[in-house]
Amino acid sequence: MVKLRLRRMGTKHAPFYRLVAADSRSPRDGRFIESVGTYDPMQKGVNYDVNLERVDFWLNSGAQPTETAASLIRKARRSAQSEA
């Protein structure tokens, strides 16, 4: 099964995450199918960037987001609606 989840990058005490579509059996920082966004918790203000078209593609294909990934997707959708 494909999951939308965060992949940790960066250094110690300075994490940076990529939102990726990955096989659920692969390790957290291992192989992934596609990168669909980023999340930087160290940055102030808007600290995420999500490609909603690709996220929708993966969700329609049956991918399941983790709790944190779902939260980022909801925030990105809200900000996209408020801009429109």
N, C-alpha and C positions, 0 to 999 in steps of 0.2 A: 504494500500500500504506500502511496505517496503522501508525505506530510509537508506542510508549510511550517518551517521552524527557523529559529535563529541559529546562526553559526558564529561562534565567538572568534574574534580576531583581535589584533592589537597586542599590547604588552601588559605586563603585570600592573595593576592599579590604573590602567587606562584602557578599558575594554571598548571594543567596537564590534558591532554585530552586522551580519548580512542576513537578510530574510531570503531563504532558499527553499526550493522544492527539492526534496530528497527522499530516497527510499527509507522507509521507517526502520529497516534493519541496519542501515549504515550508521557509523558513530556520529556523535554531535558535530565534530569538526572534520568529518571525513568527506567521502565523495558526495556530490550533489548533482542534480540534473540541471537546474537553472537558478541563477540569482535574480530575484525579483524586487529587491529593495535593500535599504540600509537603515540602521538605527545606531545613533551615537548618544549614549546616556550621559556622557561628560559635557555635551554641548547644551547651552541654555536656549530656551525658546523652542522652535520647531526642530526637533532632533531626529527626524525620520524622513525617508524618501521612499515611497512605494509606487511601483508600476501597477496601477489598478487593473489595466487591461490584461496583463499576464496573470495577476492574482485571480481574476475572474475566470480566465481560461483554465487554470489549475483547479479551482473550486468546482467548475462545471465538469471537469474530468474526474472528479471524485476525490481530490486531495483533501485531507483533513488538517486544519490549522491547529497549532498548539494554543494554549490559553494566551500566552504573551503575543504570539503572532496574530491571533484574532483581535486582540486589543489594538495593536498597531494598525491593522487593516481598518477597524472601525474608526480610529482617529483620522486616518488618511481619507476615508470616505466622507466624514463630517467636514473636514477642511476643504475637500474638493467641491462639496455641495455649497458651502458658504461662499466660495470664490465664484461660482456660477451665477 
